[in-house]
Amino acid sequence: MTIEERAEKAAGLKMSGRYNCAQAVSAALADETPLTEQQLCQITAGFCAGMGTMEATCGALIGAGIAAGLKTEGAGTLMYTRQMITEFKNLCGATVCRDLKARVDGKPLCPCEDCVRNAVRAYGKVMGM
């Protein structure tokens, strides 16, 4: 599966209403990790909406960071997540949920479905996919 196919899978999962942003990203990247999609969804259940308050990092980016940590078994993960943060910010304009949902000309800076797409894209670019 290409990174764009994964990005679209994540967006579809998010828009289905059955997955939050962190779950959608981690599910789209599940085969990159030693865990099942169900296990990843359980782990990432509490990371949506900027830790539930819109005050913290976008859950989609957290889901990508969790996948990176599992793929690398923790080796160099901080470097990868820093790179993903930079890439995500370049694509979305911000990394904090509240800022991503801020209204610009009547629409959010980056809608949730685009955040999950861009988190998967950032993971793909940084992890060499």
Helices and strands as residue ranges (DSSP letters): H 3-15, H 21-28, G 30-32, H 37-43, H 49-49, I 50-54, H 59-72, H 77-92, H 97-100, E 103-104, E 107-108, H 112-126
